[in-house]
Amino acid sequence: MADKPGTTDRRAPLASDALQQRRLVHDELLVMLSEGDAAEAVDRIAAAIAGALDDGGKVIFFGNGGSAADAIHISAEFVGRFRADRRPLAAVALGTNAAITSALANDYSFEDALARELEAVANAGDVALAISTSGSSPNIVAALERATTIGLTTVALTGAGHKLDGLAEHLVVVESNVVALIQEMHGVIGHIICELVEAKLGLDR
């Protein structure tokens, strides 16, 4: 049946079209990451995490919203397994206990909640890994500042326009302003970090 005169075809785009468009954007972003400073930063991050784990330390992941979900996801890869069936690696994700998070937000402030929880579980020599698409959330900034004070190695995965220069020793920037694309690249980077850490610890076989 033909559309009535003057109406607009509002059919949803085909999944194949959306996937093809996504592939092109992903290819472009992955080339930028692999050919820029990001690749070297990821190597340094994996080395720092492997060193901390080898010394009995742990990795502390945190973020907001979708980035909090990424933090939980990547911490699970460490504690469970990624490619190899190996020993569990010490990792935690902040903000997963609703009682802790709500108590800290209510009794102190939401801005300080991650920093205070991090202080409770962190030891000098651990690695703090922040995931933030904007790189400007006050609670992420506060947690990285607290991590530095405690003596942690600080890492951040972020996007264009971030405000984390000087706050993270190791910084990986996805040069995009599209939140969904930044999150998708953070997932790829998180998996690469897992892969490299397993290899550096000799646990990839």
N, C-alpha and C positions, 0 to 999 in steps of 0.2 A: 504493500500500500504506500503510495507516494505521500510525502509531507504536504501539508496544506500550504498554499502560497503564503509567503511571508514568514514562515516558521524556520527555526534553526535546527539543524541536525545535532541533537544532544547525546548521541551515542557515546558511550565510554570508549577511550582508546583501547586497542587490542593489547593484550599482555605482551605479545611478541614485539610490538612497537616500543612499549615501555622498557622492556628488557634490553632491546637494542640500543636505545638511548642511554640507559644506565651503563651498558658495557662501554660505550664510547667515552662517557664521563669518567668511569672508573679507570679505563686505560690511560687517559690523560693524567689523572691524579697519581696513579701508580708510577708513571714515567717521571713525573715531577719529584715524587718521594725518592725513587731509586737513584736519580741522577743528582739530587741536591744534598744538602747537609743532613737531611733526615736519615738517610741510610747509615751514615757514620754515627749519628746520635743513637739509633737503634742498636748498633753494635756495642756502643759504650754502655747503654742501659742493660743489655743482656749480660755484659761482663760484670757490671756492678751488682746485679741481682745474683748472678752465679757466685760471686765472691762473698756476698752477704750470707747466702744460704750455706755455702761451704764453711763459713765461720760460725754457724749456729744461729744466724739471724733469720729474719722473715721479710716478706713483702707486704706492705699495707696499701691496699687499693681504696680509692674513694672517688665519688662524683655525685652529681645531682641528676635526678630524672633518668633519662635513657643512659646517661653516662654512669649513673649508679648501677644500673642493670649490667652495663659493660664491666664495671668493677667486680661485681659478683661473678659474672661469667668467667672472666680471666682468672680470678682467684680460684674458682672451681677447677680450672684446667691445671693449676699448680697442685692443688691438694689431691685431686683425682689423678688424671693422666691426660696427656695431650696425644702424642703419637706412640710413645713407648709405654709398656706396662712396667713402670718403675716405682721406686719408693715415693711416698707423698712428699711434696715440697711445702715448706711453711709459708702460708699466705692467709691473710684475712681481708675482708671487705668491711669498711665502716658503714654505719647507718642501717644495718640489717636488723637490729633489735629495736622494735618500736617503743618499748618501755624506756630504753636508754635515750633514744633520739628525742622522744617527746619530753622526757624529764629534763634533758639538757636544754632543749629549745625553750621550755617553759620557765625553768629555774634560772637560766643564764640568758642565752639568746640563740636564735637559729644560726647567726653568724659564727658563734663560737662553738657550736655543738660538735662539728667534726674535729676541730682542733683539740677539744677536751677529751673526746673519745680516743683520738690518736695518742694523746699523752698517756692515757691509762694503759695502753697496750704496747707502746713503743719502747724500744731500747736503742741506745746509741749503736750505730752500725747497721740498723735495719734500713730498708729502702721504702720511702713513701712515694707512691705513684698516683698522681692526680689525673683524672680524665675529665676534661671540661671543653665543650665545643666553643664556648665564648671566651674562656680564659679570663673572665672578669668577675665571676661570682665571689662575693665577699667571704663566704664560708670556705671556699677552695683556697683563696689567698691566705686566710687566717690559718688554715691547716698546714699549708706549705711553710708559712712563717714559723709555726710552732715546731714543725718537723726539723727545721734548720736549727732552732734553739736547742732541741734535744740531741742533735748530732746525727740525724738521719741523712742518707743520700736522697736528694729530692729529684723527682722525675715528673714531667707533665706531658700529656698528649692533649693537643688543643687545636684551634682553628685560626683562621685569619682574623686580625684585629684584636688578638689577645693582649692581656696586660700582665704576663707572667715573666717577662724578661727580668733577670736578676733574682727571681724567686725559685726557679728550678735549675739545678745544675745541668740536667739533661732535658732538652726540650725538643719535642717533635711537633711540627706545625703542618697541618693539612691546609693548604692555601685555598680555602673555599669559605664562602659565607653561608652555604646551604647546610643547615643543621643535619639533615638526614645523610647527606654525602659525607660530612665529617665523621659522623657516628659509624658509617659503614667502613670508612678507612681506618678508624680507630680499632674496629673489630679485626681487620686484617693485620694491623700493626701488633695488636695484642697477641694474635696467634703466632706471628713471626717471632716475637719476644719469647714465647713459650718454646718454640722450636729451637731457637738459639741457646736458651738456657739449658735445655735438656742436653744439647750437644756439648756445651762447655763443661757440663758436669759429668759427661761420659755416660749419660743415661738414655741415649737415643737409639739403643739397640737391645 
